[in-house]
Amino acid sequence: MDFISAPLQNYIAQHSQQEPKILQDLNRETWQKVLIPRMLSGAYQGRLLALLSKLIRPKTILEIGTYTGYSALCLAEGLAPDGALHTIDHNEELASIQQKYFNKSAYKNKIKTYLGEALDIIENFEIKFDLAFIDADKVNYPNYFKAIVPKMNTGGLILSDNVLWSGKVLQQADAKDKDTQALQNYNKLLNDDPRVESILLPIRDGLMLTRVK
C-alpha cells in the first residue's frame, strides 16, 4: 500500500539529503543478489535514521535485524566518537555482504555483529543503550520491546519499522496471520505503556518513534 502518491514521494526524495555512495553501492548489490530486497531501509528512510542518530549522538546503539547492513551504516553516522553499534541477525548467509560494507565504511571498528536469536543475545547484554532499532520478525516485536526497555537509558529512543504493515493493521487479522496480529498488539502496547511515549510516523511502511521516560 502506498500512503503517499508516487509523484509526491519522488518530490520528497529529491528534496531530502541524498545517500552516500557506499550506501548506493550496498543498495544496488542488495537488489542484485538478495532475496526480498525491498526489506532494505532505502535511501529516504535511511537518511531519517541517520539524522535521528546525529541528533541523539548515541554512545550505544542496538539494532535487531541487520539484513545487509544498510540501516546499521545509517545509524552509525551519528555515533559518539567512542560509541559502538551492536547489530543482531540470525541469517548467516547475509554476513559476507554485511562485513564487506562495514569494512569499507568509516565505522568498521564501531560495529559489532552478533549471529543468533536476538532475545537470547539481548538477555546477556550488560549494556545500556541510547538508541535502538527494531526491524526483524514481526511476531516477536512485543517480546523485543519488553526485552529492550530495561536496557535503555532514560531518554533513549526506540525505533520500530513496518508498524503499519501495508495498512493491514486496520483490518481484522486472519487467525493465521500472526504478523498482523503481533503488530496490532505491539502498537497498542507502546501506546499504553506508561514507561514510554510514542508517535507513529506514516513513513514508508510505518515508523514508530518511542522515547523511554
C-alpha positions as CSV (number, residue, x, y, z in Angstrom):
1,M,0.0,0.0,0.0
2,D,1.3,3.5,-0.9
3,F,0.3,6.0,1.7
4,I,1.6,8.9,-0.4
5,S,1.3,9.3,-4.2
6,A,4.3,8.4,-6.4
7,P,4.9,11.9,-7.7
8,L,4.9,13.3,-4.1
9,Q,7.2,10.5,-3.0
10,N,9.6,11.5,-5.7
11,Y,9.4,15.2,-4.8
12,I,10.1,14.3,-1.1
13,A,13.1,12.1,-2.1
14,Q,14.5,14.8,-4.4
15,H,14.3,17.5,-1.6
16,S,15.9,15.3,1.1
17,Q,19.6,14.6,1.8
18,Q,21.0,12.0,-0.7
19,E,22.5,8.8,0.4
20,P,26.4,8.4,0.5
21,K,28.0,6.4,-2.3
22,I,28.7,3.4,-0.1
23,L,25.0,3.1,0.6
24,Q,24.2,3.5,-3.1
25,D,26.5,0.6,-3.8
26,L,25.0,-1.5,-1.0
27,N,21.5,-0.7,-2.1
28,R,22.4,-1.8,-5.7
29,E,24.1,-5.1,-4.6
30,T,21.2,-6.0,-2.3
31,W,18.7,-5.7,-5.2
32,Q,21.0,-7.7,-7.4
33,K,21.9,-10.6,-5.1
34,V,19.5,-10.9,-2.1
35,L,16.0,-12.4,-1.8
36,I,13.3,-9.9,-1.0
37,P,15.5,-6.8,-1.4
38,R,12.5,-4.5,-0.5
39,M,13.3,-5.3,3.1
40,L,16.1,-2.7,2.8
41,S,15.5,0.5,4.6
42,G,16.1,2.5,1.5
43,A,17.5,6.0,0.8
44,Y,14.8,8.2,2.3
45,Q,14.2,6.2,5.5
46,G,17.9,5.7,5.8
47,R,18.6,9.4,5.8
48,L,15.9,9.8,8.5
49,L,17.6,7.1,10.6
50,A,21.0,8.9,10.1
51,L,19.6,12.3,11.1
52,L,17.9,11.0,14.2
53,S,21.1,9.3,15.3
54,K,23.1,12.5,14.6
55,L,20.6,14.5,16.8
56,I,20.9,12.0,19.7
57,R,24.7,11.4,19.3
58,P,24.3,7.9,20.9
59,K,27.2,6.2,22.6
60,T,25.5,2.8,22.3
61,I,23.1,1.6,19.6
62,L,21.2,-1.7,19.4
63,E,19.8,-3.0,16.1
64,I,17.6,-6.1,15.8
65,G,17.7,-7.2,12.2
66,T,20.9,-6.4,10.4
67,Y,19.8,-7.7,6.9
68,T,22.6,-6.5,4.5
69,G,23.8,-3.7,6.9
70,Y,22.2,-0.6,5.3
71,S,20.3,0.7,8.4
72,A,23.3,-0.1,10.6
73,L,25.5,2.1,8.5
74,C,22.9,4.9,8.6
75,L,22.6,4.7,12.4
76,A,26.4,4.6,12.8
77,E,26.7,8.0,11.2
78,G,25.5,9.6,14.5
79,L,27.6,7.6,16.9
80,A,29.6,9.4,19.5
81,P,33.4,9.3,18.9
82,D,33.8,6.4,21.4
83,G,30.4,4.8,20.6
84,A,29.5,1.4,19.3
85,L,26.6,-0.2,17.4
86,H,25.6,-3.7,18.3
87,T,23.6,-5.4,15.5
88,I,21.9,-8.8,15.6
89,D,20.7,-11.1,12.9
90,H,20.0,-14.9,12.6
91,N,20.8,-15.2,8.8
92,E,24.4,-16.2,8.4
93,E,24.0,-16.1,4.6
94,L,24.0,-12.3,4.7
95,A,27.1,-12.0,6.8
96,S,29.5,-11.6,3.8
97,I,27.7,-8.6,2.4
98,Q,27.4,-7.0,5.8
99,Q,31.1,-7.4,6.5
100,K,32.1,-6.2,3.0
101,Y,30.4,-2.9,3.5
102,F,31.1,-2.5,7.2
103,N,34.8,-2.9,6.4
104,K,34.6,-0.3,3.7
105,S,33.0,2.2,6.0
106,A,34.4,4.7,8.5
107,Y,32.6,2.7,11.2
108,K,34.2,-0.7,10.8
109,N,35.7,-0.6,14.3
110,K,32.5,0.6,15.8
111,I,30.0,-2.0,14.5
112,K,29.8,-5.3,16.5
113,T,27.8,-8.1,14.8
114,Y,26.0,-11.0,16.5
115,L,24.6,-14.1,14.9
116,G,21.8,-15.9,16.6
117,E,18.4,-15.4,18.4
118,A,18.1,-11.7,19.4
119,L,16.2,-12.4,22.6
120,D,18.9,-14.7,23.9
121,I,21.7,-12.3,22.9
122,I,19.9,-9.2,24.4
123,E,19.4,-11.0,27.7
124,N,23.2,-11.4,28.1
125,F,24.0,-7.8,27.3
126,E,25.3,-5.8,30.3
127,I,25.0,-2.6,28.3
128,K,22.6,0.4,28.5
129,F,21.5,1.8,25.1
130,D,20.8,5.3,23.9
131,L,19.2,4.2,20.6
132,A,17.6,1.0,19.4
133,F,16.1,0.0,16.0
134,I,13.8,-3.0,15.7
135,D,13.4,-4.3,12.1
136,A,13.1,-8.1,12.4
137,D,10.5,-10.8,12.6
138,K,7.2,-9.1,13.4
139,V,5.8,-11.9,15.6
140,N,8.5,-11.1,18.2
141,Y,8.1,-7.3,18.2
142,P,6.3,-7.2,21.6
143,N,8.9,-9.6,23.1
144,Y,11.8,-7.4,21.7
145,F,10.3,-4.3,23.2
146,K,9.9,-5.9,26.6
147,A,13.5,-7.1,26.5
148,I,14.9,-3.8,25.3
149,V,13.1,-1.3,27.6
150,P,15.0,-2.3,30.8
151,K,18.3,-1.9,28.9
152,M,17.6,1.6,27.6
153,N,19.0,4.8,29.2
154,T,16.4,7.3,30.3
155,G,15.6,9.5,27.3
156,G,16.7,6.8,25.0
157,L,14.9,6.3,21.6
158,I,13.5,3.1,20.3
159,L,12.6,3.0,16.5
160,S,10.3,0.3,15.2
161,D,9.9,-0.3,11.5
162,N,7.0,-1.7,9.4
163,V,4.4,-1.0,12.1
164,L,1.7,-0.1,9.5
165,W,2.3,-3.4,7.7
166,S,0.9,-2.2,4.3
167,G,-2.2,-1.0,6.1
168,K,-3.1,-4.4,7.4
169,V,-3.2,-3.1,10.9
170,L,-6.5,-1.5,10.1
171,Q,-8.1,-4.8,9.2
172,Q,-9.4,-7.7,11.3
173,A,-6.5,-10.1,11.2
174,D,-7.0,-13.6,10.0
175,A,-6.4,-16.2,12.7
176,K,-3.4,-17.5,10.7
177,D,-1.9,-14.0,10.2
178,K,0.4,-13.9,13.2
179,D,2.4,-11.0,11.9
180,T,-0.5,-8.6,11.6
181,Q,-1.8,-9.7,15.0
182,A,1.6,-9.1,16.6
183,L,1.9,-5.6,15.1
184,Q,-1.6,-4.6,16.2
185,N,-0.8,-5.8,19.7
186,Y,2.6,-4.1,19.5
187,N,1.2,-0.7,18.5
188,K,-1.3,-0.8,21.3
189,L,1.4,-2.0,23.8
190,L,3.6,1.0,23.0
191,N,0.7,3.4,23.2
192,D,-0.4,2.1,26.6
193,D,2.9,1.6,28.3
194,P,3.4,4.3,30.9
195,R,7.2,3.9,30.7
196,V,7.4,5.4,27.2
197,E,5.9,8.0,24.9
198,S,5.4,7.2,21.2
199,I,4.5,8.7,17.9
200,L,3.8,6.7,14.8
201,L,5.0,8.3,11.5
202,P,3.5,7.3,8.1
203,I,6.9,6.9,6.6
204,R,7.3,4.0,4.1
205,D,5.6,1.1,5.9
206,G,5.3,3.0,9.2
207,L,8.0,4.0,11.7
208,M,7.3,4.2,15.4
209,L,9.4,6.6,17.5
210,T,9.4,5.7,21.2
211,R,11.1,7.7,23.9
212,V,11.9,6.0,27.2
213,K,10.9,8.2,30.2
